[in-house]
Amino acid sequence: MSDYDIVVVGAGMVGSAAAAVFGQRGLRVAVVEARMPQGDLNDGKIDLRVSAISRASQELLQQVGAWQNIDSKTISPYGEMRVWDADVPPESADVVHFDAADIGEPELGFIIENRRIQDALHRCLNALPSVVLFTPCSVEDLTRCDDAIAVRLDDGRKLKARLVIGADGARSRTRELAAIATRGWSYEQKAVVTHVTTSNSHRETAYQRFLTDGPIALLPLYDGRSSVVWSTTPGHADELLALEQESFCRRVEEATDAVLGRVTHSDRRAAFPLQLLHAVDYVRPNLVLIGDAAHAVHPLAGQGVNLGFADVRKLGDVCREVDTLELGDLSVLRRYERERKSENLLMMGSVDALNRLFRADTPLVGRARQVGMSLFNRIPPLKHAIIRRAMKGGQ
């Protein structure tokens, strides 16, 4: 039995950030990961899995030293965002326009490949002598003993820690072993993702158009292309995946009102199902959930990983105030849960309501949406408040 202060289950972006935060404080941290990412970052390709990183998340990555490990040429800042309804032309005055310059900021956020963020965080962990990585390994069992938790791995090794952090995604084994229930539902949607080349420049602007089956987003990439995230019905998603490239490009062009001109080429395509998931509890004695293990949200607001990084920041702040022996104390962990659950519920509820509102296909609701967006566009203080909140990334 190897003793640690903390065991982090999951070495994805959120889990690795948590390990870095605590490892920098000299705490003994074990990180358990079943599958480490493969591939060469210098392969000349942009992976389909990208994230919109808020300014607050950038600050966390800078704090742990990961931001400095990301090649600046592969970071795509975006300073503007345009959002419009299916019945509104993209040049209309009713298009909601967010501009970082309106609040005196250089950008709203950054589009970065997940694998680059993860690699940068792993390089931080490798430089921390108090952090040990166990991979490829998965957690077989958790047993509470005294004021700690014994963790049994699938290779027979056993770890013991004051605190176990579950950062192992929406299908969290940690959450399951802790007998923490979840609430939520399937959106009966899939997100089709790819990268496209367009005849017009993206001008470091993110675009999102709401269609009756779900939103389609164009996110600016550093090589001039745009990442497509198209949320739609499962049947339509399967149809889009099966199309020849030329036909698919025409579909994207039509769905986005040709806002970037002609779509001339598309990369490979993939799709994943969308769901809302929320853990009933975030904590147990000596155990805490963060990231998608605690909450999974619709991608239309691009806040998924930002909410996870906000969890990391709050957990780090709460635990900084206590002695190492109190890391797993339930009263300490409840302070994290109270703040993060309320913030996450607010974001999840807002995103869910937006998704339902824009999928409602009735003339009355459609007209109400247009009026609401038009009014929103004409109230700068409200727009600026929304921009600042989005830049905080759920913190």
N, C-alpha and C positions, 0 to 999 in steps of 0.2 A: 504494500500500500504506500503510494507516494503522496506526500502531503503538499498541498498548495493553498494559497490564500483564496484563489479564484479559479474555477474551471469554466471556460467559455465553450459552449457547444455551437459550432458553426464558424467557419473562417471566411464567410462572405464579407461584403463591404461593412455591414453593421457590426458583425461579430469581431472582425479584425480591428475596427475602430475602437471598440470597447476594450479589447485586449491591449491595444496601444496606450489608451488613456491610463489604465491601471498599471501596465508594465512600466510606464514612464515614472510612476511613483515608487518603483522598486518593489512592488508586490509580486509575489510568486504566482505566475499565471500559466495555466495549461490550456491550450487551444486544441479542441478535438474537431477534426474535419474528415468527412467520408471521401470527398472527391476534390482534389486540388485542381485548379484550372490548368489546361494544357494549351500549348501553342506558343508561337513566337510573336512577341509584340512588334517586331520589325518585319512582319510578313507583308507589309504594304497594303493590308486590308483594314477596313473598319468593321468591327464586329456588329452584329445586329442589335445586341443588347447595349443600349445607351441609357443614360440617366440625365435628367435636368437637375443640375446641382445648384441649390440656392446659395446666396451669399453667406448665410449662417453656416451651412454645411461646409463651404469653402474655408471658413474660419476654423472649424473643428479640424479639418484635414491639415490646415497650416499649423495648428497647435500641436498636433502629434508628429509633424514633419513629413506627412505623406504628400501634401500638395507640391512641395519642392521636388518630389521624386517623379512627378508626372511631366513628361515632355511638353513644354508649353506650346509646341507646334500642333499638338493633338487635342488642345483645349479650344472649343468653339464658344466664345462668348455670344450672348444675344442681348441686344439693347432694347428691342421692341417685340411686342406680341400683338397680333391682330386676331380677333375672334368674331365670327359672324354666323348667322342662322342660315338654314338651307334656302329660305325664301328671300334673302337679302343679297344683292350683288356685292362683290368684294370691294368695289369702289364707293359704296354707299356711305353716307354720313352716319348710318346706324351701325356700322362696324365698330365694335369696341376696340379701342387702340390704347395699349399700355406702352409707355415710353419711359425708360429709366431717366432720360434727361429731364423729364418733368419734375423729378424729385432730386435732381442734382447728383445722380449716380451714374457711373460709367456703363453699367450693364445690369440686367435683371437677374442673370444667372449664367450657367455654362452647360453645354452639352458635351459629355465625356463618356467614352466607352467604359462599361462596368469593369472589364478586365484590366484596364489601366489603373483605375482607382484601387482595385483589389491588389494588383501587383505592387503599387506604391505603398499600400498599407503593409503588405507582407515584408517588404524590404525594411520598413520600420521595425516590425516585430523581430526580424532576423538580427537587428542591431541591438536588441534589448536582451541582456544576459539573463534576466529573470523570467523571460517568456519561453515556454517550450511547446513545440507543435507536435501533436500526435496525429499522423495521417499515413495511409488511409485507415481511419478508425471511425467507428460509430458507437453510440452509447447503447448498451444493452439493458442497463438497470440503474436505478437510483435508490439509495437507501439512506434514510436520515439516521444519524447516530450522534447522540449528544448534541453538540452545537455545530454540527457539520453534516455534509452529505457525502456518502461513499458512491463513487461513480464506477460502474463496471463496464469496461469496453469489450467490443466483440472479439478482440484478440486475447482476452483473459486478463489483461492488466487492470489494476484497480487504482483509482485516484481518490483523494479525499480533500475536500475544500470547505472553507467557511461559507462560500457563496458559489452557486452554480448559475451561470447566465445562459439562458436559452436564446440563441440567435440563429436557430436552424430552420427558419423559413415557415411558410404557411402550413406545411405538413409536419410541424414540429414534433419530433420524438420526445423532446424534453417536456413539452406541454402535455403530451399524452401520458408519459410516465408520472407526471405530477398530478394527474387526474383533474386537469383544469379544463372545464367545458368551454365551448365557443358558441357564439351566435352569428348569424349571417345568412347569406343566400347566394345562389348563383345568379349572375346577371343575364344568363342565357345569351351571352355574347362571347366572341373571341376577338382578340387583338391581332391583326395581321401586321407584321413588321417587315420592313425592307428599307433599302436606300435607293433614291432615284436621282438621276441627272436631269436637270431642267434647262430650258433655253435661256431663262432669266435668272439672275443672281438672287440668292436668298437675302442678301443685304443684312446678314446677321439678325434676321427677324424670324420669330416663330409664328406659325399660322395654325389656326384651328377652326374648322367649319363643322357645325352641328347638323348632322343628317338625321332622318327619322329612325334609322337603325343604329345610330351611334355616331360619335365624333370621329373626324379624321384630322390628324395633326401632321404638320411638316416642320421638322426641327432642323436648324442649320448645323451642318457638319464642317469640320475644318478643311476638308478637301474641296469644298464648293457644292457638294451634293446636299441633299436633305434626307433626313430619316423620316420614314412614314410610320405612323402608328394609327391604324384604321380599326376602330372598334365597331363590330357589326354582328349580325346574327350568325350562329354557327354554320348554317347552310350557305349563306353568302360568303363567309370566310373560306369555306372549303372550295367554293367556286372560284374565288380569287386566287387561291393557291394553285389551282389546276390550269389557269389561263396561260396561253402563250405570252411571251414578253410584250409583244406589240399590243395585244388586247389588254393586258394588265395596265400598261402605261396609259392607254386611252381612258381606262376606268379611273385611274388616279387623277388624271387631268380633268375629267368631268366632275369627279367628286370634290375637287378643290377649286372649282370654277376657273381652272387654268390661271390661278393667281401667280404662279411662277412661269407662265408661258407653257410651251410644249414640254411634255415629259418624254425624253428621248431614250432613256435606258433605265432598267431596274436591276438591282442586285438579286441574290437568292431571297426567297421568302420563307417566313415561318409564322406560326400562330400559336397563341396560348389562351386558355379559357380565363374569363374574368369573374371574380367573386368579391363579395364583401365578407370579411371575417373579423370577428372581434372576440378576444378572450374575455370570459366573464371576470376572471381575476388575472392580474399581472404578476402576482407574487404569492409565494408560500414561504414558510420559514426556511431561510438559507437558499432560496431560489427566486429568480426573477426572469421575466420574459421581456425581450426587446425586439424591435423591428417587426418583420412579417410574422414572427411567432406569436406576437401579441395582437397585430392588426394588419389586415390586407385591404387595400383601398383601390377603387377604380383608377386607371392611369390618366383619366382626362385632365386632371390638374397637375400631373407630373410630380406629385408630392411623396410617393412611396418611400424612396430611400431617404428623403429629407426628414420624414417623420421618424425613421429609424435612427438617423444621426442625432435628432433632437432627443430621443430616448437616451442615447449614449451620454450626451452632454448632461442631462438632468441626473441620471444615475451616478455619473462621476461627481457631480456637485454634491449630491446627498451623501455619498460615501466618503467624500473628502472630510466631512465634519465629524466622523466617528473613528474610533480606534479599530485596528484590524480585527480584533476579536469580536467586534460588533457588526461586521460587514453583513452577516446574514440575519441580524435581528429584525423581526417582523415589523416592529414599530418604525425602524429606519426605512425599510423597503416600502412601507405604506406611504411615506412621504413622496417617494418617487411615483408610486401608483396614482395617488390622488391628482397630482398635477398632470402627468402624462395622459392618464385616461380621459380627463376632461378635454384636454387639447386635441387628442386624437378623435374623440367622439365628435367634437365640433367640426373638424376637417372632414371626417368620414360622412357625417350627416349632410354637410354642405355639398360635397361632391356627389353623393347619392341623389340629393334633391335636384341638382343641376342635370344629372344624367336622365332622371325621370321627366323633368320639365321639358327638355329638348327632344325627348323621344315621343312625347304626347302629340299625336298627329290629328289635331282638330283645329278648324279655322279660328275658333275663339282663343284657344291657348296660343296658337301661332301668332295671332295679332297681339295678345298680351305680352308675349316674348319680345316682339319687335318694339313695342312701346317701352317696355322695361329697359331694353338695351339702349334705346335712343335716349331715355332719361338718364341712365347711368353714365352715358358718354358725356352728358352735359352737366355733370356734378363733379368737378375736379377734386374737391376734398375727399369725396367717397372713393374715387378712382385711386387717388394717391394713397389712401389708407389701405386699400386692397393690395396695391403694389408693395407697400412696405411690409404687410403681413406675409405675402407670398415670399418675399425675399428673406424673411425670418425662418421660412421652412418649417412651420409648425412649432416654433419655439416661443 
